Amino acid sequence: MGILSIVIQVLLGLGFIMFGVMKLGSKQMVDEFDRLELPQWFRVVTGLVEITAAIVILIGIWNGLFAALGALLIAFTMIGAILTHIKIKDPAQRVMMPVILLIMGIIVLSLNVSHIGV
């Protein structure tokens, strides 16, 4: 596994642990999901998905299959985030972070895709 993939995996893993924990317990995230017109149960589910993706992608440092699966989970999560921001007509600056995270996930996925038998 290449150093580029490992560096991105560590960044994504640590970031998504932080994002997921924030979604589970932050007043700011409660307010943000209200602003996005999404139910609060979805905030909790999203937080758990993000924490799961973080753990899987960090395990992927030692196992390419987990790297690919974690990256895929992150990519799908960020596609959902991007579509949500577009749906409510958020300005481009609010969409940029999910786009960057999607790109990082796609990079890790492409560097590890051979491990998922594609």
C-alpha positions, 0 to 999 in steps of 0.5 A: 500500500502506498504512502499517499493512501495511508496519509489520506486514510489517516486524515479521513479516519481522524476527521470522520471520528471527529465529525461523527462524534460531533454529530452525536453530541454537539448542539451545533450539529442539532441546529445544522440538521434543523437548518438542513431540514433533516430529522434528528434521528438521521443526525445520529445515524449519520454520526454512527456511519461516519464513525464506522467509516473512520474505523474501517478506513483506519483498519485499512492501513493494514488491510487493503480491502478495509481501505477500499470499503471505508473509502466507499462508505465515505464516498457515498456519505459525501455524495449524500451530503453534497446532494443535501447542500444542493437541495437546500441551495447552500452557497458553494463554500458550504459544499466544498468540504464534502466535495474535498472529502469525496475526492479524498475517498475516491483517491483511497478507493482507486488506490485500493480497488484491486482488493475488492475484486473489481 
